[in-house]
Amino acid sequence: VGPVCEGGGTFSPGTEAGIFGNGETGVCVGLQTPFNSNGTTTQQGIEVAFQYNLNDWEDRLGSFGFLSGLGFVANYTYQTESNDTGFTDISGGRAQAIFAQQGFDPAVNPVQRETATLLNLSKHAYNLTAFYEKFGISARVRYTWRDTFRTNDLPGTGNVFEPLGFRGAVEPRGQLNASVNYAVTDQLNIGVEGTNLTKSSQNISCVNDGALLCYEGITDRRIQFGFSFTY
């Protein structure tokens, strides 16, 4: 715990050891600094989008002409990365201790992580939207989904999130949103909007997708009513 810090780092005299010690004050803290890797990390992918509406079908729909206000929008994105920056050993600390309890010899099976993983990169993602625009009505129903992605951030706090020395893996998640607006007059518009109607939670696993749960964001649905008036 210092103050010499034989294992490296800087001695912090006012820091309490907490769960890492026996109640003493003053601990050695590790040094961190940004650096440029000699390797490269590249991102590549493809996006496909589709949009269609029934505006041109109004005359052919007969008594169902009101359906000509319907439309659909969809897109799909595939992304991947090429990383030759290598791996970084994570020695000591809780991460190494937990892996050691599982029978891994640090000398044979060192705890590692990618040096420069691209964050917030989902391999698969898609959005589906149905809309209606007619008779002063503007309505949207949208479902959006994305695959697992890496994060350093604890949602809603802005704090760095690296459980056990690893970046968190945000679990796949979908969300359903909807809105309806009506133009009562040329000046008055009223509407209602619903966010996360299915109450989809946001979970982050330690180390990799489907592993130990490190964070659970219990999200609720949100309903908003509003109006606008122009003059």
Secondary structure, DSSP 4 states (H G I P E B T S, - for coil): --SS-TTSSEEEEEEE-GGGSSS-EEEEE--------SS-EEEEEEEEEEEEE-GGGTGGGGGGGGGGGEEEEEEEEEEEEEE-S-EEE--SHHHHHHHHHTT--TTTS--EEETTPPTT--SEEEEEEEEEEETTEEEEEEEEEE--EEESEETTTTEE--GGGS-EEEPPEEEEEEEEEEESSSSEEEEEEEESTT---EEEESSSTTSSEEEEE----EEEEEEEE--
